Amino acid sequence: TPPPVTPPAVPRTTPPEIAVPGPNEVWVPGREFRPAVITVPVGTEVTWISKAGESHTVTSDNGTFEGTLYPGGSFSYTFAERGTFGYYCAPHPVMIGTVHVE
């Protein structure tokens, strides 16, 4: 009878930290804004950061702001007034988000 075969040891690895947007950041990892809803105080600069391989826009519903996100690029806007600001991606209108400014 042959001796039992012991399988090779599999090294245990710690899962990598899950990357999340920083404060006042919205990531665009594909065809979504993450987070889709963000709340900030008046005077805050919000930065949208592209993590996608295609271009997107950050286009406000009321024309207050608009920026283009190229792959790996970013767009920032400072919210000087209270209110709720909806936005979307012009080429991909299913991509929507909201900034609540308090």
N, C-alpha and C positions, 0 to 999 in steps of 0.2 A: 504494500500500500504506500503510495507517495505521501510525503509529508504535506500537511495543509499549507496552502498558499496564503500569505498575509498580504492584503492589498496595500499599496503604497499609501503613506500618510498624506492626507490632503491638508495643506496649510489653511488655518482659519484666518480669514481676513475680516477686518472691521469694515462695515459698509461705509462708503464715502458720505460725508456730510451732504445733506440735501440742500442744494443751492436754492436760495429764495431771494427775491428782490429786497434791496435795502429800503430804509425809510424813504418815502417820497419818490420811489422808483416804480416804474411799470415796465415789466419785461415783455418782449414780443418774441416768444420762442418758436412760433409758427404762425398759424392763422388764429391767434387769440391774444388778448391783452391780459397780462397776469400781474397783479390782480385786476379783475374787471371793474371793481369799485374801490376807490381810495378816498379817504377823508383826511383833509389837511387844514391847518389854520391859515387865515388870511396872511398873505405875504410869502407863502411857501413856493419854492421852485420845485416843480415836479419834472422828473426826467424819464422819458421813455427810451428804453435801450433795446435795440434789435439783437436778437439771438437767432434770427432766421436767415435763411439763404436766399430770400427774395425781398424786394422792396415793399414797403408799406407806407401809409400816411397816418398821421394823427390829425384828424379833421374835426373841429368842433361843430356841433349841430347848429350853433348860432353865428358862426363866422368869427368868433373871438380869437381863435388860434388855428394854425395849420402848419404842419411840418412833415418832411419826408424822412423816412427811416430807410437808409440803405443798409444792406447786410453788414452787421457789425457796428453800425452807426448809432447816433442818439439825437434826440430832440428835447429841449427843455423849454418850459414856460412857467412864468411866475404869476400866481393867482393873487391879484391885488384886491379883489372884491369877494364878498360872501356870495354864495349861490351854489347851484347844482349845474354842472357843465357836462353834458353828454358829448361823446365823440365817437368816431368810427374811422375805419380804413376805407378810403375812396375806391381802390381797386377791389377790395374784398368787404363789401358792406355788411356781411354777417359778423364781422369783427366790430364789436361795440364795447364801450366802456363809459364810466362816469367818474367825475371828480366832484366830491362834496367839499365845499370850502366853508369853514365855520368861523 
